[in-house]
Amino acid sequence: MLDQLLRKRYQVLQVLSQGIFCETYIAQDTNLAYDHICVVKHFLPSNKCTIPIEIRRRLFKREVEALKRLGNYDLVPHLLNHFEDNLEFYLVQEFIEGHPLSAELPPGCRWSESKVFQLLQEILKILHFVHHHGLIHRDVKPSNILRRKQDNRLVLIDFGAVKPILSQLVTEQQKTSDFIHPDQYTTISIGTPGYMPNEQVRGRPRPSSDIYALGMIGIQALTGVHPTQLPEDRNTGEIIWQHQAQVSTALASILKKMVHYHCQDRYKSAREVLEALMPLTNLYKPTQKSYDTPPLEDVTWTPQPLSFGQDTNQFYEGKVSAPDDQPSNTTISYFPSKSALLTGLVLGVVSGLILMLVSYWCVQMISPTPKIQNFQIQPSRDSH
């Protein structure tokens, strides 16, 4: 595959990963004047997936439409191009230079609470954006979170939703003579062990499945233990971890709710977790340089029963609508800013002084009093 020219344009330089559902390469776009590096994903390669071309093409189109919803959001890779070449399907995405978060989480390495708190805030804002656009990532894990070199910010990658399409794939093949029996896939995990909650194992992922995965990353960072090595309660299925970490009761409570065994007991949305974290903001100093992160979209959220359509790239957990008189990216403000409080205090003091001076002047003008000099109390003659 190396040095191969795809669509007479993308020259493969390096193989990043190879799997049954997807092969990923670093490539150079030879159509551009400068050395433009990108990531090319070979979607459902025919030499590994014996799936009819019609089904692969249909799934590919759904994948492209899903990725287009993410638009030009700065903290996920941009979709640059997509094409079919010799009955094979390819996605071209932005190349992001940096290192995976897994490099910062070697076994035994424990993060401070402040660093974990910042990690949760950064990734939750990205998940809020992704979920708001009707997508579930389904494979949130340290190797899919990059620390971008240019600004040290965290970026969520690998939105190739080929892993979670297995149930849909089987449904499609039941309609053809080339049906592949599900038993052939018994060793394939849809997601990553340790970060994948129970409902996702059963092929029913929800937005709270991504929240579970992020919570497990936070616990891994606090304990220095990989999620697959953490014990669990045999009766409840809950992960037992708090005894291996030095963590405040408040943050531990939030993490425990993020990783509850039953999805109905977890936070229902990334925004819910962000609101739970908000009271802890003043307790933790930023461990990285602070940046103006893309704001949460100012939306109204109407809860509705969760339902899934045939397209497994979509979920419906509520109606999202932005106010008509405001842009949809208005920043959410939970508390007044420090500058606003200081300005209000100064204006209040100045206004008070001016009011006192005016009041004094008015009193002097209405009832002037003569100056009294050398005033002394004299004893009264009637006192004798």
C-alpha positions as CSV (number, residue, x, y, z in Angstrom):
1,M,0.0,0.0,0.0
2,L,3.0,2.3,0.6
3,D,3.6,4.8,-2.2
4,Q,0.3,3.9,-3.8
5,L,-1.5,6.9,-5.4
6,L,-5.2,6.9,-4.6
7,R,-7.5,8.5,-7.1
8,K,-4.3,9.8,-8.8
9,R,-4.0,12.3,-6.0
10,Y,-3.3,10.9,-2.5
11,Q,0.1,9.3,-2.1
12,V,0.2,6.9,0.8
13,L,3.2,7.5,3.1
14,Q,2.6,5.5,6.1
15,V,0.1,2.9,7.5
16,L,-1.3,4.0,10.8
17,S,-3.7,1.1,11.6
18,Q,-5.2,-1.9,10.0
19,G,-8.5,-3.5,11.0
20,I,-11.4,-5.5,9.6
21,F,-13.6,-2.4,9.3
22,C,-11.1,0.2,8.5
23,E,-7.5,0.8,7.4
24,T,-5.9,4.2,8.1
25,Y,-3.0,5.9,6.3
26,I,-1.0,9.1,6.4
27,A,-1.0,10.5,2.9
28,Q,0.1,13.5,0.9
29,D,-2.2,15.5,-1.3
30,T,-0.2,15.8,-4.5
31,N,-2.8,18.3,-6.0
32,L,-1.6,21.0,-3.7
33,A,1.5,23.1,-4.3
34,Y,2.9,22.6,-0.8
35,D,3.4,19.3,1.1
36,H,-0.1,18.9,2.5
37,I,-0.4,15.9,4.8
38,C,-3.8,14.3,5.5
39,V,-5.3,11.1,6.9
40,V,-7.0,8.7,4.5
41,K,-9.3,6.0,5.9
42,H,-10.1,3.0,3.7
43,F,-13.7,2.2,4.7
44,L,-14.7,-1.5,4.8
45,P,-11.8,-2.8,2.6
46,S,-13.1,-5.6,0.4
47,N,-10.1,-7.9,1.0
48,K,-11.1,-8.1,4.7
49,C,-14.9,-7.5,4.6
50,T,-16.8,-9.9,2.3
51,I,-19.7,-7.6,2.1
52,P,-21.7,-6.9,-1.1
53,I,-20.7,-3.6,-2.8
54,E,-24.2,-2.2,-2.6
55,I,-24.2,-2.5,1.2
56,R,-20.7,-1.0,1.6
57,R,-21.7,1.9,-0.6
58,R,-24.9,2.6,1.4
59,L,-23.0,2.4,4.7
60,F,-20.3,4.7,3.3
61,K,-22.8,7.3,2.3
62,R,-24.3,7.2,5.8
63,E,-20.8,7.6,7.3
64,V,-20.1,10.7,5.1
65,E,-23.3,12.3,6.0
66,A,-22.6,11.7,9.7
67,L,-19.2,13.3,9.5
68,K,-20.5,16.3,7.6
69,R,-22.6,17.2,10.6
70,L,-19.5,18.0,12.5
71,G,-18.7,20.8,10.1
72,N,-15.6,22.8,10.8
73,Y,-15.5,22.4,14.6
74,D,-12.0,23.1,15.7
75,L,-11.6,20.2,18.2
76,V,-12.4,17.3,15.8
77,P,-10.7,16.5,12.5
78,H,-12.3,18.1,9.5
79,L,-13.6,15.9,6.7
80,L,-11.7,17.1,3.6
81,N,-12.9,14.8,0.9
82,H,-14.5,11.4,0.2
83,F,-14.5,9.3,-2.9
84,E,-14.9,5.8,-4.4
85,D,-11.9,4.3,-6.2
86,N,-12.0,1.0,-8.0
87,L,-15.1,-0.1,-5.9
88,E,-13.3,0.9,-2.7
89,F,-14.3,3.7,-0.4
90,Y,-12.1,6.4,1.2
91,L,-12.5,9.2,3.6
92,V,-9.9,12.0,3.7
93,Q,-9.6,13.9,7.0
94,E,-7.4,16.6,8.5
95,F,-4.0,15.5,9.9
96,I,-3.5,16.7,13.4
97,E,0.1,16.7,14.7
98,G,0.4,15.8,18.4
99,H,0.6,12.8,20.7
100,P,-2.2,10.6,22.1
101,L,-3.4,10.9,25.6
102,S,-2.4,7.3,26.2
103,A,1.3,8.5,26.1
104,E,0.5,10.6,29.3
105,L,-1.2,7.6,31.1
106,P,1.5,4.9,31.5
107,P,0.7,2.3,34.2
108,G,1.2,3.6,37.7
109,C,1.1,7.3,36.6
110,R,-1.4,9.3,38.7
111,W,-2.7,12.7,37.8
112,S,-3.7,15.5,40.1
113,E,-7.3,16.2,40.7
114,S,-6.8,19.6,38.9
115,K,-5.5,17.9,35.8
116,V,-8.4,15.4,35.7
117,F,-10.9,18.1,36.2
118,Q,-9.5,20.0,33.3
119,L,-9.5,16.9,31.1
120,L,-13.2,16.3,31.9
121,Q,-14.2,19.8,31.1
122,E,-12.3,19.9,27.8
123,I,-13.7,16.6,26.5
124,L,-17.2,17.1,27.8
125,K,-17.5,20.3,25.7
126,I,-16.5,18.3,22.6
127,L,-19.0,15.6,23.4
128,H,-21.7,18.1,23.9
129,F,-21.0,19.4,20.4
130,V,-21.0,15.8,18.9
131,H,-24.1,14.7,20.8
132,H,-25.9,17.9,19.9
133,H,-25.4,17.0,16.2
134,G,-27.0,13.6,16.6
135,L,-23.9,11.5,16.8
136,I,-22.4,9.1,19.4
137,H,-18.6,8.7,19.2
138,R,-18.7,5.1,20.7
139,D,-15.0,4.8,21.1
140,V,-13.8,7.4,23.5
141,K,-10.4,6.3,24.9
142,P,-7.0,7.8,25.5
143,S,-5.6,6.8,22.1
144,N,-8.5,8.6,20.4
145,I,-7.7,11.9,22.3
146,L,-4.8,13.9,20.9
147,R,-2.8,16.6,22.7
148,R,-2.4,19.0,19.7
149,K,1.2,20.2,19.3
150,Q,0.5,23.7,18.1
151,D,-1.6,24.8,21.2
152,N,-1.6,21.9,23.7
153,R,-5.3,21.5,23.4
154,L,-7.2,18.2,23.5
155,V,-8.8,17.0,20.2
156,L,-11.2,14.0,19.8
157,I,-10.3,11.9,16.8
158,D,-11.4,8.7,15.0
159,F,-15.0,9.4,14.0
160,G,-15.0,6.6,11.6
161,A,-18.2,4.9,12.9
162,V,-17.4,1.6,11.2
163,K,-17.0,-0.2,14.5
164,P,-20.5,0.4,15.7
165,I,-22.3,-0.5,12.5
166,L,-22.1,-4.3,13.1
167,S,-25.7,-4.7,14.1
168,Q,-26.8,-2.7,11.1
169,L,-24.5,-4.7,8.9
170,V,-26.0,-8.0,10.0
171,T,-29.5,-6.6,9.5
172,E,-28.6,-5.5,5.9
173,Q,-27.0,-8.9,5.1
174,Q,-30.1,-10.8,6.3
175,K,-31.7,-9.4,3.1
176,T,-29.1,-10.9,0.8
177,S,-27.9,-14.4,-0.1
178,D,-24.4,-13.5,1.2
179,F,-25.5,-13.3,4.8
180,I,-22.7,-13.6,7.3
181,H,-23.8,-15.3,10.5
182,P,-23.3,-13.3,13.6
183,D,-21.3,-16.1,15.2
184,Q,-18.4,-15.1,12.9
185,Y,-18.1,-11.8,14.8
186,T,-18.2,-13.2,18.4
187,T,-14.5,-12.1,18.9
188,I,-15.1,-8.6,17.6
189,S,-15.7,-5.9,20.3
190,I,-17.7,-2.9,19.2
191,G,-15.7,-0.4,21.1
192,T,-12.8,-0.9,23.5
193,P,-12.8,-3.1,26.5
194,G,-12.6,-1.1,29.8
195,Y,-14.1,2.0,28.3
196,M,-17.2,0.3,26.8
197,P,-20.3,0.1,29.0
198,N,-22.7,-2.8,29.2
199,E,-25.4,-1.4,26.9
200,Q,-22.8,-0.8,24.2
201,V,-21.6,-4.4,24.4
202,R,-25.2,-5.3,23.7
203,G,-25.3,-3.0,20.6
204,R,-27.4,-0.3,22.2
205,P,-25.1,2.7,22.7
206,R,-26.4,6.0,24.0
207,P,-24.9,9.4,24.6
208,S,-24.3,8.3,28.2
209,S,-22.1,5.5,26.8
210,D,-19.6,8.2,25.8
211,I,-19.9,9.8,29.2
212,Y,-19.1,6.4,30.8
213,A,-15.9,6.1,28.6
214,L,-14.7,9.5,29.6
215,G,-15.4,8.8,33.3
216,M,-13.3,5.7,33.1
217,I,-10.4,7.7,31.6
218,G,-10.7,10.1,34.6
219,I,-10.6,7.2,37.0
220,Q,-7.6,5.7,35.1
221,A,-5.8,9.0,35.4
222,L,-6.5,9.3,39.2
223,T,-5.6,5.6,40.0
224,G,-2.9,4.9,37.5
225,V,-4.7,1.6,36.8
226,H,-6.1,0.6,33.4
227,P,-9.9,0.1,33.5
228,T,-9.6,-3.6,32.6
229,Q,-7.5,-4.1,35.8
230,L,-10.0,-2.4,38.1
231,P,-12.2,-4.8,40.2
232,E,-16.0,-4.6,40.1
233,D,-18.8,-5.4,42.5
234,R,-20.1,-8.9,41.6
235,N,-23.6,-8.0,42.8
236,T,-24.0,-4.6,41.2
237,G,-21.4,-4.5,38.4
238,E,-20.1,-1.2,39.7
239,I,-16.4,-0.4,39.3
240,I,-14.4,-0.4,42.6
241,W,-11.7,2.3,42.4
242,Q,-12.0,5.0,45.0
243,H,-9.7,3.3,47.5
244,Q,-6.9,3.5,44.9
245,A,-7.1,7.3,44.4
246,Q,-6.7,10.4,46.4
247,V,-9.8,12.3,45.4
248,S,-12.3,14.7,46.9
249,T,-15.7,13.4,47.8
250,A,-17.3,15.9,45.3
251,L,-15.3,14.9,42.3
252,A,-15.5,11.2,43.2
253,S,-19.3,11.5,43.3
254,I,-19.4,12.9,39.8
255,L,-17.1,10.2,38.4
256,K,-19.1,7.5,40.1
257,K,-22.3,8.8,38.5
258,M,-20.6,9.0,35.1
259,V,-19.6,5.3,35.2
260,H,-22.7,3.7,36.8
261,Y,-23.4,0.2,35.4
262,H,-26.9,1.0,34.4
263,C,-27.2,3.8,31.8
264,Q,-30.3,5.2,33.4
265,D,-28.4,6.0,36.5
266,R,-25.8,8.0,34.7
267,Y,-25.8,11.6,33.6
268,K,-28.0,11.8,30.5
269,S,-25.9,14.4,28.6
270,A,-22.5,16.0,28.6
271,R,-24.1,19.3,29.5
272,E,-25.5,17.7,32.7
273,V,-22.0,16.7,33.7
274,L,-20.6,20.1,33.0
275,E,-23.2,21.7,35.2
276,A,-22.3,19.2,38.0
277,L,-18.7,20.2,37.7
278,M,-19.4,24.0,37.7
279,P,-19.5,24.4,41.5
280,L,-16.0,22.8,41.7
281,T,-14.4,25.3,39.3
282,N,-12.8,27.5,42.0
283,L,-11.3,24.5,43.7
284,Y,-8.9,23.6,40.9
285,K,-6.3,25.8,39.3
286,P,-5.8,25.1,35.5
287,T,-2.8,22.8,34.9
288,Q,-2.5,23.9,31.3
289,K,-2.6,27.3,29.6
290,S,-6.1,28.5,29.5
291,Y,-7.8,28.9,26.1
292,D,-11.0,30.3,24.8
293,T,-12.8,27.0,24.2
294,P,-15.7,26.9,21.7
295,P,-18.8,27.8,23.8
296,L,-21.6,25.4,24.5
297,E,-24.5,26.1,22.2
298,D,-27.3,28.0,23.9
299,V,-30.1,25.6,23.4
300,T,-33.4,24.6,25.0
301,W,-33.6,20.9,25.9
302,T,-36.9,19.1,25.9
303,P,-36.5,15.6,27.3
304,Q,-38.2,12.8,25.3
305,P,-38.1,9.0,25.4
306,L,-35.0,7.7,23.9
307,S,-35.6,5.9,20.6
308,F,-33.4,4.5,17.9
309,G,-34.0,4.5,14.1
310,Q,-32.6,2.2,11.5
311,D,-29.7,4.6,11.1
312,T,-27.4,3.7,14.0
313,N,-25.5,7.0,13.5
314,Q,-28.4,8.9,14.9
315,F,-30.1,9.1,18.3
316,Y,-33.0,11.0,19.5
317,E,-33.0,12.1,23.1
318,G,-34.8,15.4,22.9
319,K,-35.6,18.3,20.7
320,V,-32.8,20.9,20.4
321,S,-33.7,24.4,19.3
322,A,-31.7,27.7,19.5
323,P,-33.4,31.0,20.4
324,D,-34.5,32.9,17.3
325,D,-33.0,36.2,18.4
326,Q,-29.6,34.8,19.3
327,P,-26.8,32.9,17.5
328,S,-26.7,29.2,18.3
329,N,-23.2,29.5,19.7
330,T,-24.0,32.0,22.5
331,T,-21.8,31.4,25.5
332,I,-23.6,29.9,28.5
333,S,-22.9,32.0,31.7
334,Y,-23.7,30.4,35.0
335,F,-22.2,33.1,37.2
336,P,-21.3,36.9,36.7
337,S,-17.7,37.4,35.6
338,K,-15.1,38.9,38.0
339,S,-14.8,42.0,35.9
340,A,-18.6,42.5,35.9
341,L,-18.6,42.2,39.7
342,L,-15.7,44.7,40.1
343,T,-17.2,47.2,37.8
344,G,-20.5,47.0,39.6
345,L,-18.8,47.6,43.0
346,V,-16.9,50.6,41.8
347,L,-20.0,52.2,40.2
348,G,-21.9,51.5,43.4
349,V,-19.3,53.3,45.6
350,V,-19.0,56.3,43.3
351,S,-22.8,56.6,43.0
352,G,-23.1,56.6,46.8
353,L,-20.5,59.3,47.3
354,I,-22.1,61.5,44.7
355,L,-25.5,61.0,46.4
356,M,-24.1,62.0,49.8
357,L,-22.5,65.2,48.4
358,V,-25.7,66.2,46.6
359,S,-27.8,65.6,49.7
360,Y,-25.4,67.7,51.9
361,W,-25.4,70.6,49.4
362,C,-29.2,70.6,49.3
363,V,-29.5,70.7,53.1
364,Q,-27.1,73.7,53.2
365,M,-29.1,75.6,50.6
366,I,-32.4,75.0,52.2
367,S,-31.5,75.8,55.9
368,P,-28.1,77.5,56.1
369,T,-26.7,77.7,59.7
370,P,-24.4,80.5,60.9
371,K,-21.0,79.6,61.9
372,I,-20.5,79.1,65.6
373,Q,-17.1,80.0,67.0
374,N,-15.7,79.6,70.5
375,F,-18.8,77.8,71.7
376,Q,-18.7,77.0,75.4
377,I,-21.2,75.7,77.8
378,Q,-22.1,78.2,80.5
379,P,-23.8,77.3,83.7
380,S,-27.5,78.4,83.9
381,R,-28.4,81.1,86.3
382,D,-31.5,79.2,87.2
383,S,-29.5,76.3,88.4
384,H,-28.8,78.0,91.8
